[in-house]
Amino acid sequence: MAFDFTTAFQNALQAGVAAAKPGGKAVEDWIKESAKANEHTLLAIAEGVKSKDISKETAEILLGEAARALDSEAAALAVTLKAAAQAAVNAFLGSLFTALKSALKLAL
């Protein structure tokens, strides 16, 4: 049976987007963009193994490197999302507390 990279890639992308849904649109967009940015490299590795231009061992190393790069990007995204969430909470509470202090003379 021949390996169909395009189908495998699309299935993997769908799985990634489905898993990203709880994180919101930013995470869904990130996995789509990251997957597309790495598609050519991943395809080249798969084709290299298929044509025997790349050994299985080398392919495993290259795929591991690609996975580590995506993991690193995911960690950066997590920090960015956490910072954005914290900024949103700070802005919300700051605005609300300012209004409450002014209107109700609270010492918040």
Backbone hydrogen bonds, N-H to C=O, Kabsch-Sander energy under -0.5 kcal/mol:
donor,donor_aa,acceptor,acceptor_aa,energy
5,F,3,F,-0.8
8,A,4,D,-2.4
9,F,5,F,-3.3
10,Q,6,T,-2.5
11,N,7,T,-2.6
12,A,8,A,-2.3
13,L,9,F,-2.7
14,Q,10,Q,-2.5
15,A,11,N,-2.2
16,G,12,A,-2.5
17,V,13,L,-2.7
18,A,14,Q,-2.4
19,A,15,A,-2.2
20,A,16,G,-1.6
21,K,17,V,-1.1
23,G,20,A,-2.2
24,G,20,A,-0.5
24,G,21,K,-1.8
28,E,24,G,-2.1
29,D,25,K,-3.2
30,W,26,A,-2.0
31,I,27,V,-2.4
32,K,28,E,-2.0
33,E,29,D,-2.7
34,S,30,W,-3.1
35,A,31,I,-2.5
36,K,32,K,-2.5
37,A,33,E,-2.4
38,N,34,S,-1.4
39,E,35,A,-1.0
40,H,36,K,-0.5
42,L,38,N,-2.6
43,L,39,E,-2.8
44,A,40,H,-2.5
45,I,41,T,-2.1
46,A,42,L,-2.4
47,E,43,L,-3.1
48,G,44,A,-2.3
49,V,45,I,-2.2
50,K,46,A,-2.4
51,S,47,E,-2.5
52,K,49,V,-1.0
53,D,48,G,-1.9
54,I,48,G,-2.1
59,A,55,S,-2.6
60,E,56,K,-2.4
61,I,57,E,-1.9
62,L,58,T,-2.9
63,L,59,A,-3.0
64,G,60,E,-2.0
65,E,61,I,-2.2
66,A,62,L,-2.1
67,A,63,L,-2.4
68,R,64,G,-2.4
69,A,65,E,-2.1
70,L,66,A,-2.2
71,D,67,A,-2.6
72,S,68,R,-2.3
73,E,69,A,-2.2
74,A,70,L,-2.5
75,A,71,D,-2.1
76,A,72,S,-2.0
77,L,73,E,-2.4
78,A,74,A,-2.4
79,V,75,A,-1.9
80,T,76,A,-2.3
81,L,77,L,-3.1
82,K,78,A,-2.4
83,A,79,V,-2.5
84,A,80,T,-2.5
85,A,81,L,-2.7
86,Q,82,K,-2.6
87,A,83,A,-2.5
88,A,84,A,-2.3
89,V,85,A,-2.4
90,N,86,Q,-2.8
91,A,87,A,-2.6
92,F,88,A,-2.5
93,L,89,V,-3.0
94,G,90,N,-2.7
95,S,91,A,-2.4
96,L,92,F,-2.7
97,F,93,L,-3.3
98,T,94,G,-2.0
99,A,95,S,-2.0
100,L,96,L,-2.7
101,K,97,F,-2.9
102,S,98,T,-2.2
103,A,99,A,-2.9
104,L,100,L,-2.7
105,K,101,K,-1.2
106,L,100,L,-0.7
108,L,106,L,-0.9
